[in-house]
Amino acid sequence: MLFVMKKTRVYLSPEKVITKISFMIEMEVCANSVTSAIEAQLGGAKRVELCASLTEGGTTPSYSEIVMAKKMLDIEVFPIIRPRGGDFLYSALEFELMKEDVRMCKSLNCEGISTGILSREGKVDLTRCAELFELAHPMKVTFHRAFDMTADLEEALEDIISLGAVRILTSGGKSSALEGAAVLSKLIAKADGRISIMPGAGVNLRNIAEIIALTGAKEFHASARLPVSSEMTYRNEELNMGADTDEYSTTLTDAGLVKKLLELANSAE
């Protein structure tokens, strides 16, 4: 059994008392708000990838979200630098927006950012990524799942290592980390400690132990969200504000779920 605890600390909130345990296998939470980020910390997460619009795979959060996250969290905050959903080929204007967002994160003393830019041919855009990485320094950089959209994962791995990223968030080029477990295992072996390969996508209570056992990963990424119903008593059921959305519910990271995922990951054989 790999279940190893390094230290314990108690966090208090108005509604709960949760013991935070520092694990050998660490968790990054994809947090869709400061509220979710706080829950991630309560549950024992190592860091948050702070995002907006998770329905699009995550886009850059607002200035106020980043400010409040930095004020309220002790764990690492890595805002995603992604100006829109869709592909990872950006226009000149979009690239300028990304650079401004990196400067903003740097000015707010974020520990790092999560980003990635590709070329038309599905390769890592070394020129633009190098510019972003240099601009971000001394913040750390995670190369996000743009990696999974590259034409050659092994070539992309070497390119990203050369850029100086500290980790790659990836599902092994598949729809979920469990489907891509065999590829993830190979990537971890090829990386050989030069960069962390962090499984993400579809990670949940049912599969986290299997993913860790199959890949040998030392950290993983999940949103750990549960549905939360609106407290509104008046509801207009005649419309919604977006396709296939429920205006009277949302999803937020749950501290208890984060803690359970960590426990399961660290009990994998």
N, C-alpha and C positions, 0 to 999 in steps of 0.2 A: 504494500500500500504506500502511496506517495503523500498521504495526508500529513503535512508538516506545518505547524504554526510557528511563526517567529515572535510575535508579540501581540498583546491584546490592549485595546483602548476602548473606552466607553464614550459613545456620542449620545447626546440628549437632544430631543426635539419636543415640541409641545405635545405630540401625539404618541411618541414611542421612545423606547430606550433600546438601542441595538449595540451589541458588542462588535466592534470592528476587529477582525483578525487579519493579520498580514500573512499571506500565503506564499508558498514557493512558486506556484503557478499563479500569475497575476491576471487581472481582468481590466480591460478598457471598456467603458460604457459609452455607447453612442447616445448622447443626451440631447433630446429635442427641446430643452428649455433649462433654465436655471433650476426650476423645481425638480426636474429629472436629475440634474447634476448633483443636487443636494442629496437626493435619494441614493445616487450612485456612491457618494462618499460615505453615507451612513451604512451602506451594505458592504463596504470594504474594497471598492474599486481603487485601482492604482491611479487612473487618470480618466478624464472624459474627453471624448471627441465631441465638441460642442457644435451642434448643427441646427439649421432650420430646415423645414420642408423634407422630412424623411420620406414622404411619399414619392419624392423625386430622387431618393438616394442620398439626400443631404446637400444643403447649400449653405453659404456663409451666413452665420447668425448676425443679428443686429449688434450695433455698438453697445447698446445698453445691456444686452444679454451677456456680452463678454465682460463688461465692467462689473456687473453684479456677480457673475461667476467668480471673478478674481477676488472680489470683496468677501464672498461668502464661503469659498472653498479653501481647504488646505492642500488638496490633492492637485495634480497637474491638470492644466487646462490647455487642450490643443483644439482651437477652433478650426473647422474645415475651411479651406480657401477654395471655393468653387462658386463661380458667379451665377450659375444656372444648372438646371438638370440637363439630361441628354448626354451627348458625347463629350469627349475631353479635348477636342480640337477647338481652340479659342481664337476669336478675332483679335485684331490689334487693340481695339477698345476694351474688350473683355480682359485682355492681359494687363492693361493699365489698371483696371479695377482690381485685379488680383494683387498687383503690386501695392496699391493703396491699402488694401485690407491687410497685407503682410505688415506694412508700416504701422498700421493701427494696432495690430496684435503685439508688435514689438514695443510700442509706446506704453501699452497696458501691462507689460511684463509677463506676458503669457510664456509658459514653459516651452511651448512648441506650436507647430501648425501641422495640419494634414492636408496634402495637396497632390496634384499630379497633372501633367500636361502631355498629350500625345501628338504625334505628327499625323498627317493624312494617311501614311502607310502603316499606321498602327505600331509605331516605335515610340520609345520615350523621347520627348523633345528635349534633347540635351542642352541646347542653347538657352531656351526659355527657362527650363527647370534650374539650370545653373544660376541664372540671374535671380530667380526667386530664392534659391537656397542661400546665395550670397547676401541678399537683402535681409533674409530672415536671421542670419547669424547674430547673436549666439543662441537663438532659439533652436531647438531640435526640430527635425522634419520627419514626419511619417509620409511615405508615399501610399496613397489610398488605393481604392479598388480600380482606379484607372489602369493599374497593373494588369487586372484580369481581362482588360480589353486589348491588350497588346498581341501582336501576331506571333511572337516568340517569347514565352515566359522566361526561358533561361537567359536569352540575350538581354531582356529587360531587367532581369535580376542583376546582371553584371553592370549594366548602365546605371542603375539606381545606387548600387554600392559605390560606383565611381563618383557619384554626385555627393555622397556623404550622408545619405538618409540613415536614420537609426533603426527604422523598421519598415516593413511592407505589410499593409493590410490586404489580405487576399483570401479568396475562396478556392484558390487553385485553378482559376479560369472556368469554374463551373457555377451553377446557379446557387449552390450552397456549399458550405465548408465540408459537410459530410460527404457530398458527392465528389468533392475535389480532394478528399483526404489523402489518396495515394499520391497525387501531384504535390500536395503540401508537404508530405513526408520527403519527397525527392528534393523539393526546393530547400527545405531545412538542411538536408544533408549537403546540398551543393553550396548553400550559404556558409556552412561550416563555421558559424560563430561570427562571421563578418558583419552580419545584419540580422535583426530579429524578424522572423516570419510569423506574423500574427493571424491565425485563422479568424475569419468573420463571415457572416451571412448565414442566416437560418440557425444560429446557435441557440439551443434551448435546453430545458431540463432533461428532455428525453434523449438528447444526443451528445451533450457536452463531454461526458466521460468517455464515450466512444471516440470522439474526435481527438481528444487529448491522447488516448491510448494509441490510436492509429498514426498520429502525426509526430508525437513527441514534442509538441509545441510547449513553450514555457510561458506564453501569454495568449490571451484570446480576447475577442471583441464581440459584444452583444448589446442589444438595447435594453433587454430585461424589462419590457413594458407590460403593463396591464391596463385594461380599459377602465376609464373613469367616467361616470355619468354626470351630466350637467345637473346643477341644483336649481335650474330655472323651473318655475311652476307654469308660466305661460309658454306655450310652444306653437309656432306656426308650422304646421305639417305640410303646407302647400308648396314649399320650395326648399331648395338647398343651395348652398353657395359654391358648390363645385361638384363635379361628376363623382357619383358613387361615394358621397360623404354623408356623415351623420352629424348634423350641426349641434346635437345635444349629447355628444360624448367625445372623448379624446383618449389618448393613451399616454401614460407617463411611466417612467422607470420606477420600479418598486424596490426598496432597500432589501426587503426580505428575499425577493427573487434574486437579486444580485448576490446576496450572501449564500443562498442555496446553490447557485451556479458555481461559485467559488469552491464550496465544499465538495460538490460532485467532481469538479475538475481535479481537485487535489486528492481525491480518493481513487482516481483512475489507476488501473494496474498496467 
